[in-house]
């Protein structure tokens, strides 16, 4: 509902990417076009750096964990969203002319400069309020991604890899509320297989 209600928001491609990939805020804000493949047979993006706040300044850092450096495969809707955003950003570059700052980042301000992570969280809160939906935090898009994935019986290792967690056990510990549903689904599937074993 939130993504539908914010589809005309300039930052909708960012909200969509966060929800569909489970990336951390800083990872998405540090994403470069050189790390994105939208045109190959298996569209993907590579998490190689994160944008972090150092007071009022921003700086780039390594991903949060060793497994934070990862490739995330993209669905067709996310590819379409990012492709449209790439074209929109190119128009902004043309409009800005000499005022454009080339950073190579995917998600930038109107002049090409990097966003401050705290400002993005504030703009997200404003978008949620304007949507009229119950309040959620920006980080909740990551939690929602993981919960939906595990609830859909996607293998925990795959979910853990997408999130860049240090271990699969960490993923399962954090999202333990999904385990009963996963266990019930497994029980039902095993029972069906046993019943049809003859």
N, C-alpha and C positions, 0 to 999 in steps of 0.2 A: 504493500500500500504506500509506503514511504517513497519508494523509487518511482511509482506511478505518479504520485502527487508532486514530485520534484523534477519531472522530466524536462521542464523548461528552465530549470535553474542552471546557470553557467557551470556549476560544480557537479552537476548530475553525473558526468562521466567518472568523476572521482568517487562519488558515493557508490555508483554501480560497480566499479572495479574493486573497491573495498569489500562490498557484500559478496561478490562472485568469486573472489580469490582468497579471502581471509587474511589478506596482508595487514601488517601493522601500519598505523598512520605514517610513521616516519619512513617506512619502506616504500609506500606509495608516493610520498612527496619527494623521495630521493630517486625515483625511477626515471631512467633516461630512455629516450627513444632508441638509442643504440642497443638497449637491452630488451627491446620489444620486437617480436616477429609476428606481424599480423597477416602476412601474405604467403607464408610457407604452408606446406601440407599439414603441419601440426602447429597451429598458432600457439605462442607461448610468450612468457616474459621471464626474465632472469632477475632475481633479487641479488644485487651486488653491493648496495650501499643503502644507508638510511640517512634521512635529514633529521637532525636533532636540534633542540633549542639549547643555546648557551646564553641564558639571560635574554637580552633583546636581540642577540645575534643568532644566526643559524650556522650549522657546520655539518659536514658529512662525516659519517662514521661507518665502521664495519657493521654488518648485521649482528643482531643481539646474541646469537649463538653460532657455533660452527656449522650447524645444519641450517642456519638462517640463510646461508648462501645457497640458493636453490632455484630450480626452474618450476614455474607454475603453468600448467597447460590451460588454455583459454577456451571457453565455450563460444558458440557463434554470436550470441547476443553481446557478449563483452567485446568480441572482435569488432562488431558493427559499431558499438558505442565508442570504442577507442579510435576507430577509423574516422568516424564523423568528427570526433574531437580533434584529431590530427589536422583535418581540413580547416576546422574552425580556428585552431591555433595559428595556422599558416595565414589565415585572413587577418588575425590580430597582429601578426608580425608585419604584414604589409601595411596595415593601418598605422602602426606605431612608427614605422620608418626608422629614423636615426635614434629614436627613444627606446628601441627594442634592445634588450640585453639577452644575448644568446647564451643560455645555460645548458641546452640540450635536454632539459627536464621535460617530462610528459605533462605534469600538472604545474602550471605557473600562473602568476598574476598576469594582468592584461599587458604588462610591458616585458614579459618574459622572465622576470625575476622569480626567485623561489619564494614560496609561502612560508610564513612562520607557523610551525605546527599548532601553537596555541590559538592562532587566528582561525585556522581551519576548524578546530574544535568549536570555537565560538560561532562560526558561520553554520556549522552543522546544527548546533542547538537552535539557532534562529530558523533554520529550514524546518526542523522538527516542529517547532512552535507554530510556524506558519501553516504547516500541513494539517494541524488540528489533531494529530495522532498522539497517543500516549508518549511521554518523554522517554527517550533512549539516549545513551551516550554514543559517541562516535565509535568507541571500542566495542560496543555491543554489536556492531556489524560483523566484527570478527567472531564474536561468540555465537551469533546467529548462524553464520556460515558453518562453523564446526558442529553445532547442534543439529542443524538440518542434514548435514552430510552423514553424521553418525546415525541419526534417526532413519536415514534412507539405506542403512546397512552398507554404506561404503566402508571398505576395510580401514580399520583404525590406523594402519601404517600409511595408507594413502592420505588420510586426513592429517596425520602428524607431519608428513612431508610437506603438504601444502601450507600448513601453518608455520613450518620452520621450528617446531619444538625440538628440544634436545633429545628426547626419547619418546617412544610410543607410550611407555608407562606414564609419563608426565601428561600426555594428552588424555589418557584414560582416567587419570586421577582428577584432572581439572573438569572433565566432562563426565564424571561418574554418574550424574543424574540421567545420562542416556543409557547406561549399562543395563538396567532392568528391561527396557524395551528391546535392546539388542539381544539379551539373553532369551526373552520370550520369543522373538523372531527366530532365533537359532533353534529353540526347542520345537517350534511348529514345523520348521523346515526339515529337521531331523526326523520328526515323527512321520511326516509325509513320505520321506525317503524310505524309512523302515517299512511303512505300510505297503509301499509299492515295490519292495525288494523282491517279491516273488516274481 
